[in-house]
C-alpha cells in the first residue's frame, strides 16, 4: 500500500509541474521580465542555443495552421497541449528547419498569445531572431507580451 501511495504521489507531482517546469528559455524570459512593470522582452538576446527564427503558438493552435517546419515537430506541439488548453503558449526556436529550443508558458503568468503571427493562408509564421523583441507590461501580475 505504501509503494502504491508513493507511486501515486510521484505521478501527481510530475503531472502538476508540467507548466512550471524550468528550462533555459523559460529562465531567460522570467529573468528578463522579473520585477519590471513594462519594457521590451529582447528574445533576440537569448543565446543558450544557436537559432535564427522563433515560432510562438497561442492557445488552440490547430494542425491546419502549421507550416512544414512546425509539422515536422508535431509531437512536441501535442505534448505542450497548446492545441487543447487555453492557458498555454508554446515557443519554438529553430536553426534553419531544426528545432533547437522550446518552452511552454502558462498564460496566467506570461501571456504571449498576441505574438502568434499568421500568413495570408492562415499558417503560423515565424519571427526572425532580429525581430524577436516585444514590448510587455505587467498587468495585475501577468506579463502581457505584444507585437510592436
C-alpha positions in Angstrom: 0.0 0.0 0.0 2.8 2.4 0.8 4.5 1.7 -2.5 1.3 2.5 -4.4 0.9 5.7 -2.4 4.4 6.8 -3.2 4.0 6.0 -6.9 0.7 7.9 -7.0 2.3 10.9 -5.2 5.3 10.9 -7.7 2.9 10.8 -10.6 0.8 13.7 -9.1 3.9 15.8 -8.5 5.2 15.2 -12.1 1.9 16.0 -13.7 1.3 19.1 -11.7 4.7 20.5 -12.7 4.1 20.4 -16.5 3.6 24.2 -16.8 6.2 25.3 -14.3 9.0 23.0 -15.4 12.0 25.1 -15.9 14.4 25.2 -18.8 16.9 27.8 -20.1 14.4 29.6 -22.3 11.9 29.9 -19.5 14.5 31.1 -17.1 15.7 33.7 -19.7 12.2 35.1 -20.1 11.4 35.1 -16.4 14.7 36.9 -15.5 14.2 39.4 -18.4 10.8 40.4 -17.1 11.3 40.0 -13.3 10.3 43.0 -11.2 9.6 45.2 -14.2 6.3 46.9 -14.9 7.0 47.4 -18.6 9.7 47.3 -21.2 10.9 45.2 -24.0 11.5 41.4 -23.9 14.6 41.1 -26.0 14.3 37.4 -27.0 16.9 38.1 -29.7 19.5 38.3 -26.8 18.8 34.6 -25.9 22.0 32.7 -26.8 21.9 29.4 -25.0 21.4 27.8 -28.4 22.1 29.0 -32.0 18.8 30.0 -33.5 17.6 32.1 -36.4 13.8 32.1 -36.1 11.1 31.6 -33.5 7.5 30.4 -33.7 5.1 31.4 -31.0 2.0 29.2 -30.8 -1.0 30.5 -29.0 -3.9 28.6 -27.3 -5.9 26.2 -29.5 -3.3 26.1 -32.3 -4.7 23.8 -34.9 -2.7 21.4 -37.1 -4.0 23.1 -40.2 -2.2 26.3 -39.1 1.2 24.6 -39.1 3.7 25.0 -41.9 6.2 22.3 -42.9 8.8 23.3 -40.3 6.2 23.0 -37.5 4.6 19.8 -38.8 8.0 18.1 -38.6 7.8 18.6 -34.8 4.1 17.9 -34.3 4.7 15.5 -31.4 6.4 18.3 -29.4 3.4 20.6 -30.2 0.9 17.9 -29.0 3.0 17.3 -25.8 2.8 21.0 -25.0 -1.0 20.8 -25.0 -1.2 24.1 -26.9 -3.9 22.5 -29.1 -6.3 21.9 -26.3 -5.5 24.3 -23.5 -6.4 28.0 -23.4 -3.8 28.7 -20.8 -0.7 27.6 -22.8 1.6 29.3 -25.2 4.4 27.4 -26.8 7.6 28.9 -28.0 9.8 27.0 -30.5 13.3 28.1 -31.6 14.7 26.9 -34.9 18.0 26.9 -36.7 17.0 26.5 -40.3 14.5 23.7 -40.2 15.8 22.1 -37.0 14.1 22.6 -33.6 16.8 23.7 -31.2 14.8 25.0 -28.2 11.3 25.1 -26.9 9.4 26.2 -23.8 5.8 26.1 -22.6 4.5 29.2 -20.9 1.4 29.4 -18.7 -0.7 32.4 -19.7 -1.6 33.1 -16.0 1.9 34.4 -15.7 3.3 35.1 -19.2 0.8 35.8 -21.9 2.4 35.5 -25.4 -0.9 34.8 -27.3 -0.8 38.1 -29.2 2.6 37.1 -30.7 1.1 34.3 -32.8 1.7 35.6 -36.3 -0.2 34.3 -39.3 0.5 34.4 -43.0 -2.2 35.2 -45.5 -3.1 31.5 -45.9 -3.6 31.1 -42.1 -0.3 29.3 -41.5 1.7 30.4 -38.4 4.7 32.4 -39.4 8.0 32.7 -37.6 9.8 35.9 -36.4 13.4 36.3 -37.4 15.8 36.5 -34.5 16.4 40.1 -35.3 12.7 40.9 -35.0 12.2 38.9 -31.8 11.9 41.9 -29.4 8.5 42.6 -28.0 7.0 45.2 -25.7 5.5 44.0 -22.4 3.6 45.3 -19.4 2.8 43.8 -16.0 -0.9 43.9 -15.7 -2.1 42.5 -12.3 0.9 40.2 -12.0 0.5 38.8 -15.6 3.2 39.8 -18.1 1.3 40.7 -21.3 3.7 40.5 -24.2 2.6 42.0 -27.5 3.8 42.8 -31.1 5.2 46.2 -31.8 
